Every structure is written in C-alpha cells, then in structure tokens.
Amino acid sequence: MMIKPFHLLLTACMSFLSPLGIAQTLHISEDFTEENLFTTNIEGPAFDSNGHLYVVNFEQDGTVGVVNSNGQVERFITLPAGSTANSIQFDSKGFMYLADFTGHNVLRVDMNTKAISIYVHNAAFNQPNDICINKKDQIFASDPNWSASTGKIWRIDKGGKAVLLADQMGTTNGITLSSDEKILYVNESVQKKIWAFDVDKKGNISNKRLFAEFSDYGFDGMKCDKQGNLYATRYGKGTIVVLSPAGKIIHEIQLKGKNCSNLVFGGTDGKTIFVTLQDRRGMEKIQNDIAGKGY
C-alpha cells in the first residue's frame, strides 16, 4: 500500500474553526455512546429525514435502537422472531427498510405506527446483508454466502420486486451509491476487493471494474461524501480508508475500536461520521471536513 507523506498525514488531522469560531479537530475518533449497549452485531446506522439516528441490535439481537444527539439510546422496535437486521435505509416517503439476514428478507417499517412487514422475501437470497437506496426508491442489496465465499447483488424495485443484478461474486458486503448515483460500489470482505459498476437510469448495472484492492484486512460498510470520495470501514484494523473517485487512498482514519462494521454521515452540517464498533458494542464519532452524500 502507498504510504502518505508525513505532511499530508498532519494535514489530515488538523484543527479548523467551526462556524461558531470553536476549534475542532478533524479525523480524531471519540466515543459517542457508551460501550456494551449493543450486541456484537451492532451495524447499519442511518438517519431519518428528521435527523434521528437508528442502529440495529440494541441490547439484544433482533432490535432497532434510536440514538439521541448525546449518544443515549432507547429501543425503537423489536423485530418478529427469527429476524435480525444488519442494515437500515429510509425511502423518500420516510419508510424504514431493514436487511434481515437471518429471516432472508428485506423488512419495511411504518415509522408512525411501528408496524413491521416483509417488503420482499426471495428463495434465492443467501442473506441480505447491506442495502442502499437511490432517489427513485430502488434498493440495492448485497447478498453474501459466507460459507462458500460467494455473493450476489440484487435490486429491489418499488413494490418489493427483486431483480438479480450480479452473481458469482465474492463475499459481497458493503454497498453504496456515488454522490451522483451513477456508480454502485460493492466490496467483497474475504477477497478484500472493492468493485465499481455503472448504473443506468433504470437501475441496471454494467462495466464491472476493480476499484481498489488490499492485501490485509477485510471491508464492511461504505458511504460516499458529497464530493464523490468513498469511505470504507476496514474490519479488524480499526480504520476508515478514504478513497478518491479514482480509487486512490486520500488518508486513513484511525478508530479506537478494531471491528468497525459500518458508518454514516450526520450532524447539523453532515460532516460528522458515526461509526459502529462490534468489539466495543457501541459507537464512535469523527469530525470530517466534507459532508456526506445528500447534504
């Protein structure tokens, strides 16, 4: 791997002045929640349109917790028996979608009534793992088979129709769209690769190409910032690697925990990164210099 010059590493951790004139430090991770509030399957952080943060597997598997701005958590819902969520996304109408890896479903939650329904179940699913959603409310899902080290990619159209987009991949895990939604990024945890696909207006993918590859440590969740840079958690290493749209390493953010599962951009300006840590069973947060996609 390319080692960044020392002066660039210093720049990556520099302080800056907030709009209120308060000095803040970039790219330094700090605790957001207490440890041991979640299970070791803590994952899938996502904000709704009102700025509320939701995270799966609070206190026990098969739950969703809501986290306030001070890092305090309470249970939002408990899923039906046999269901365990791994990822959360919201559509344009405010419905919550959950990748249910033990139930082999994508679930939908009415945020007003808390009613939980099966949005899509397909016998060909391995175990929906991570999901992202575009402005047309099409869902893209990674679908790994961990025992076989293989995986698939699905698109789920409105109404719950599952369309197989790619098969015979490695262990597909993190999945996200670029800031302009013209590129779909999917990583393979075991193979330590990130792939990029072009996305057309109908949500079909093409032009598969290797975006980045590492010799050590796997990947989990990924998100893009509004400038098109890709942020990927490096599970076991305890870092978030930031890659340019050309696939070049910009810098790597060190976390306090090691088993970082996923991340999301939030805060009033979209420049705070919230990270789930499975070894700490809690969350950390980082001040970033660029807002996330959608801000």
C-alpha positions as CSV (number, residue, x, y, z in Angstrom):
1,M,0.0,0.0,0.0
2,M,1.1,3.6,-0.7
3,I,2.3,5.4,2.4
4,K,1.3,9.1,2.5
5,P,3.9,11.7,3.1
6,F,4.2,12.9,6.7
7,H,3.0,16.5,5.9
8,L,-0.2,15.0,4.4
9,L,-0.9,12.9,7.5
10,L,-0.6,16.1,9.6
11,T,-3.0,17.9,7.3
12,A,-5.5,15.0,7.6
13,C,-5.6,15.6,11.4
14,M,-5.5,19.4,11.5
15,S,-7.8,21.6,13.5
16,F,-10.3,24.0,12.0
17,L,-12.7,26.7,13.2
18,S,-16.4,25.8,13.2
19,P,-18.9,28.4,12.1
20,L,-19.1,29.4,15.8
21,G,-15.4,30.0,15.9
22,I,-14.7,26.9,18.1
23,A,-11.6,24.9,17.3
24,Q,-12.4,21.3,16.3
25,T,-10.0,18.5,15.4
26,L,-10.5,16.7,12.1
27,H,-10.4,12.9,11.8
28,I,-9.9,12.1,15.5
29,S,-12.3,9.5,16.8
30,E,-14.0,9.9,20.1
31,D,-16.7,8.0,22.0
32,F,-20.3,8.7,21.0
33,T,-22.2,6.1,23.0
34,E,-21.1,4.1,26.0
35,E,-19.6,0.7,25.4
36,N,-21.6,-2.6,25.7
37,L,-25.0,-1.1,24.9
38,F,-25.5,-3.1,21.8
39,T,-24.7,-6.7,20.8
40,T,-21.7,-7.8,18.8
41,N,-24.0,-7.4,15.7
42,I,-24.2,-3.6,16.0
43,E,-24.5,-2.4,12.5
44,G,-26.4,-0.3,9.9
45,P,-26.5,3.3,11.3
46,A,-28.9,5.5,9.4
47,F,-30.6,8.9,9.9
48,D,-34.2,9.6,9.0
49,S,-35.3,12.9,7.5
50,N,-35.9,14.4,10.9
51,G,-32.3,13.7,12.0
52,H,-32.9,10.8,14.3
53,L,-30.2,8.1,14.3
54,Y,-31.2,4.4,14.2
55,V,-28.9,1.5,14.8
56,V,-29.6,-2.3,14.9
57,N,-29.3,-4.8,17.7
58,F,-29.6,-2.6,20.8
59,E,-29.4,-4.7,24.0
60,Q,-30.2,-7.9,22.1
61,D,-30.3,-9.2,18.5
62,G,-33.5,-8.5,16.6
63,T,-34.0,-5.0,17.8
64,V,-33.5,-1.4,16.5
65,G,-32.4,1.4,18.8
66,V,-32.7,5.1,18.4
67,V,-29.8,7.3,19.5
68,N,-30.1,10.9,20.5
69,S,-27.5,13.6,19.9
70,N,-25.9,12.9,23.3
71,G,-25.3,9.3,22.5
72,Q,-28.1,8.0,24.7
73,V,-30.1,5.0,23.3
74,E,-33.5,3.6,23.7
75,R,-35.3,0.7,22.0
76,F,-37.4,1.7,19.0
77,I,-38.8,-1.7,17.8
78,T,-38.3,-5.4,18.3
79,L,-38.4,-7.5,15.1
80,P,-40.5,-10.6,14.7
81,A,-39.0,-13.9,15.9
82,G,-36.3,-15.2,13.5
83,S,-35.4,-11.8,12.1
84,T,-32.1,-9.9,12.7
85,A,-31.4,-6.7,10.9
86,N,-28.0,-5.8,9.5
87,S,-28.6,-2.5,7.7
88,I,-31.1,0.4,7.7
89,Q,-32.2,2.7,4.9
90,F,-35.1,5.2,4.5
91,D,-37.0,5.9,1.3
92,S,-38.4,9.3,0.2
93,K,-41.7,8.7,2.0
94,G,-40.0,8.0,5.3
95,F,-40.4,4.2,5.5
96,M,-37.5,2.3,7.1
97,Y,-36.1,-0.7,5.3
98,L,-34.1,-3.4,7.1
99,A,-31.8,-6.1,5.6
100,D,-32.9,-9.1,7.6
101,F,-30.1,-11.6,7.2
102,T,-31.5,-14.4,9.4
103,G,-35.0,-14.1,8.0
104,H,-33.7,-13.8,4.4
105,N,-35.9,-10.7,3.9
106,V,-36.0,-7.0,3.4
107,L,-38.4,-5.7,6.0
108,R,-40.3,-2.4,5.9
109,V,-41.3,-0.4,9.0
110,D,-44.0,2.3,9.1
111,M,-42.4,4.9,11.3
112,N,-45.7,6.3,12.6
113,T,-47.3,3.0,13.7
114,K,-44.1,0.9,14.0
115,A,-45.8,-1.8,12.0
116,I,-43.3,-4.2,10.5
117,S,-43.9,-6.0,7.3
118,I,-42.0,-8.2,4.8
119,Y,-41.2,-6.0,1.8
120,V,-39.5,-8.8,-0.1
121,H,-38.6,-12.4,0.5
122,N,-36.9,-14.5,-2.2
123,A,-35.9,-18.1,-2.0
124,A,-32.8,-17.2,-4.0
125,F,-31.5,-14.8,-1.3
126,N,-28.5,-16.0,0.7
127,Q,-28.8,-13.4,3.4
128,P,-29.4,-9.8,2.6
129,N,-26.5,-8.0,4.3
130,D,-26.2,-4.4,3.4
131,I,-28.6,-2.1,1.4
132,C,-28.5,1.4,-0.1
133,I,-31.3,3.3,-1.8
134,N,-31.5,5.8,-4.7
135,K,-33.7,8.8,-5.2
136,K,-36.2,6.6,-7.1
137,D,-36.6,4.4,-4.0
138,Q,-34.9,1.5,-5.7
139,I,-33.0,-0.6,-3.1
140,F,-29.6,-2.2,-3.9
141,A,-28.7,-5.2,-1.7
142,S,-25.5,-7.2,-1.2
143,D,-26.2,-10.9,-0.6
144,P,-23.2,-12.9,0.6
145,N,-22.8,-16.7,1.2
146,W,-20.1,-16.6,3.8
147,S,-19.5,-20.4,3.9
148,A,-18.9,-20.5,0.2
149,S,-17.1,-17.2,0.0
150,T,-19.5,-16.1,-2.8
151,G,-22.1,-13.4,-3.2
152,K,-24.8,-11.7,-5.3
153,I,-26.1,-8.2,-5.9
154,W,-29.9,-7.5,-6.1
155,R,-32.0,-4.6,-7.0
156,I,-35.4,-4.3,-5.3
157,D,-37.8,-2.2,-7.2
158,K,-40.8,-0.4,-5.6
159,G,-43.4,-2.8,-4.5
160,G,-40.8,-5.4,-3.5
161,K,-39.8,-7.0,-6.8
162,A,-36.3,-8.5,-6.5
163,V,-34.0,-8.3,-9.6
164,L,-30.7,-10.2,-9.7
165,L,-28.0,-7.8,-10.9
166,A,-24.8,-9.9,-10.4
167,D,-24.0,-13.4,-9.4
168,Q,-20.8,-15.4,-8.9
169,M,-19.1,-12.6,-7.0
170,G,-17.0,-13.0,-3.8
171,T,-18.5,-12.3,-0.3
172,T,-20.4,-9.2,-1.2
173,N,-20.8,-6.9,1.9
174,G,-20.7,-3.1,1.9
175,I,-22.7,-1.4,-0.8
176,T,-23.3,2.2,-1.6
177,L,-24.0,4.7,-4.4
178,S,-21.8,7.5,-5.5
179,S,-22.9,11.1,-4.8
180,D,-24.4,11.4,-8.3
181,E,-25.8,7.8,-8.1
182,K,-24.2,6.9,-11.4
183,I,-21.8,4.4,-9.8
184,L,-22.5,1.5,-7.4
185,Y,-19.7,0.4,-5.2
186,V,-19.7,-3.1,-3.7
187,N,-17.0,-4.7,-1.6
188,E,-16.0,-8.3,-1.0
189,S,-14.9,-8.8,2.6
190,V,-13.0,-12.0,2.2
191,Q,-11.4,-11.2,-1.1
192,K,-10.5,-7.6,0.1
193,K,-11.7,-6.0,-3.1
194,I,-14.0,-3.1,-3.9
195,W,-15.8,-3.2,-7.3
196,A,-17.4,-0.3,-9.2
197,F,-20.4,-0.6,-11.6
198,D,-22.0,1.9,-13.8
199,V,-25.7,2.5,-13.0
200,D,-28.2,3.4,-15.8
201,K,-31.5,5.3,-15.4
202,K,-33.4,2.1,-14.9
203,G,-31.1,0.9,-12.1
204,N,-29.3,-1.7,-14.2
205,I,-25.5,-2.1,-13.6
206,S,-22.7,-2.7,-16.1
207,N,-19.0,-2.2,-16.7
208,K,-17.8,-4.0,-13.6
209,R,-14.3,-2.9,-12.7
210,L,-11.9,-3.3,-9.8
211,F,-11.9,0.0,-7.9
212,A,-9.5,-0.9,-5.0
213,E,-7.8,-4.0,-3.6
214,F,-5.9,-4.5,-0.3
215,S,-3.6,-7.3,0.9
216,D,-4.7,-7.2,4.5
217,Y,-8.0,-6.8,6.5
218,G,-11.5,-7.0,5.0
219,F,-14.2,-4.4,4.5
220,D,-17.6,-3.9,5.9
221,G,-19.8,-0.8,5.4
222,M,-19.2,2.0,2.9
223,K,-20.5,5.5,2.3
224,C,-19.7,8.4,-0.1
225,D,-19.2,12.1,0.7
226,K,-20.7,14.8,-1.5
227,Q,-17.5,15.2,-3.5
228,G,-17.6,11.6,-4.5
229,N,-14.9,10.2,-2.2
230,L,-15.6,6.7,-0.8
231,Y,-15.3,5.8,2.9
232,A,-14.9,2.1,3.7
233,T,-14.6,0.5,7.2
234,R,-11.6,-1.9,7.5
235,Y,-12.9,-4.5,9.8
236,G,-10.2,-5.8,12.2
237,K,-7.8,-3.0,11.5
238,G,-10.0,-0.3,13.1
239,T,-9.7,2.3,10.4
240,I,-11.8,4.0,7.8
241,V,-10.0,4.3,4.5
242,V,-10.9,7.3,2.3
243,L,-10.6,6.7,-1.4
244,S,-10.8,9.3,-4.2
245,P,-13.2,8.7,-7.2
246,A,-10.1,7.3,-9.0
247,G,-9.6,4.7,-6.3
248,K,-6.5,6.3,-4.7
249,I,-6.0,6.5,-1.0
250,I,-6.5,10.0,0.4
251,H,-6.0,9.1,4.0
252,E,-7.0,6.6,6.6
253,I,-8.8,7.5,9.8
254,Q,-7.8,5.6,13.0
255,L,-10.6,4.5,15.3
256,K,-10.4,3.4,19.0
257,G,-12.0,0.0,18.4
258,K,-10.9,-2.5,15.8
259,N,-14.1,-4.2,14.5
260,C,-15.7,-1.3,12.7
261,S,-18.9,-2.5,11.0
262,N,-20.5,0.5,9.3
263,L,-20.6,4.3,9.2
264,V,-23.0,7.1,8.4
265,F,-22.7,10.9,7.9
266,G,-24.8,13.1,10.1
267,G,-24.8,16.1,12.3
268,T,-26.2,19.6,11.5
269,D,-23.9,20.0,8.5
270,G,-23.4,16.4,7.5
271,K,-19.8,16.5,8.4
272,T,-19.8,14.1,11.4
273,I,-19.1,10.5,10.8
274,F,-20.8,8.0,13.2
275,V,-19.3,4.5,13.3
276,T,-20.5,1.2,14.8
277,L,-17.8,-0.9,16.6
278,Q,-18.6,-4.6,17.2
279,D,-15.8,-5.2,19.6
280,R,-16.8,-2.2,21.7
281,R,-20.5,-2.8,21.2
282,G,-21.0,0.9,20.8
283,M,-20.3,3.9,18.6
284,E,-17.6,6.4,17.9
285,K,-17.8,9.7,16.0
286,I,-15.4,11.7,13.9
287,Q,-15.4,15.3,12.7
288,N,-14.9,15.3,8.9
289,D,-14.0,18.2,6.5
290,I,-16.5,17.1,3.8
291,A,-20.2,16.5,4.2
292,G,-21.8,13.2,3.3
293,K,-23.8,12.4,0.1
294,G,-27.2,14.0,0.3
295,Y,-26.1,17.0,2.4
